[in-house]
Amino acid sequence: MIIDLVHSPARTRSHAPALLGHHGTVVMVLRHGTLALLELDADADQLPGMTRRWPVHWDDLAVFTT
């Protein structure tokens, strides 16, 4: 779950109000392990630019394992 966007890339931070609180699945690790490419569970039409995958810094996530 996205809990904050303080450390994430500027493009992701600029859409913080629409992204905070969303749940998703980590589909790839980027930038030598500093970012997670997160595929959000929401419908694309509910997300900025109809984009479901966003690069998010690990410190901005609450990670739950199953």
C-alpha positions as CSV (number, residue, x, y, z in Angstrom):
1,M,0.0,0.0,0.0
2,I,1.3,3.5,-0.8
3,I,1.5,5.4,2.5
4,D,3.6,8.4,1.4
5,L,5.4,9.7,-1.7
6,V,8.2,11.7,-0.1
7,H,11.1,9.6,-1.6
8,S,9.6,8.6,-4.9
9,P,10.4,10.1,-8.3
10,A,9.0,13.6,-9.1
11,R,6.5,12.3,-11.6
12,T,5.0,9.9,-9.0
13,R,5.1,12.6,-6.3
14,S,3.2,15.0,-8.5
15,H,0.2,12.6,-8.5
16,A,0.3,11.9,-4.7
17,P,-3.3,12.8,-3.9
18,A,-4.6,10.3,-6.4
19,L,-2.1,7.5,-5.5
20,L,-2.0,7.5,-1.7
21,G,-3.8,4.6,-0.1
22,H,-3.9,2.4,-3.2
23,H,-2.9,-1.2,-3.0
24,G,-0.9,-3.1,-5.6
25,T,1.7,-5.7,-6.5
26,V,5.4,-5.2,-6.9
27,V,6.1,-6.4,-10.5
28,M,9.7,-5.3,-10.8
29,V,12.6,-3.9,-8.9
30,L,14.2,-0.8,-10.5
31,R,17.4,1.4,-10.0
32,H,19.5,-1.2,-8.3
33,G,16.8,-2.1,-5.8
34,T,15.9,1.5,-4.7
35,L,12.5,1.6,-6.4
36,A,9.6,-0.9,-6.8
37,L,7.5,-0.8,-9.9
38,L,4.0,-1.1,-8.4
39,E,1.0,-2.3,-10.4
40,L,-2.0,-0.9,-8.7
41,D,-5.2,-2.9,-8.1
42,A,-7.5,0.0,-9.1
43,D,-9.2,0.3,-12.5
44,A,-7.1,2.3,-15.0
45,D,-9.8,4.9,-15.4
46,Q,-9.5,5.8,-11.7
47,L,-5.8,6.5,-11.9
48,P,-3.9,9.6,-13.2
49,G,-3.3,9.2,-17.0
50,M,-4.9,5.8,-16.8
51,T,-1.6,4.4,-15.7
52,R,-1.6,1.3,-13.5
53,R,2.2,0.9,-13.0
54,W,4.1,3.5,-11.0
55,P,7.7,3.6,-9.7
56,V,7.6,4.0,-5.9
57,H,10.5,4.2,-3.4
58,W,10.4,1.3,-0.9
59,D,10.3,3.8,2.0
60,D,6.9,5.1,0.7
61,L,5.3,1.7,0.9
62,A,3.8,-0.5,3.6
63,V,4.7,-4.0,2.3
64,F,2.6,-7.0,3.2
65,T,3.6,-10.5,2.4
66,T,1.3,-13.5,1.9
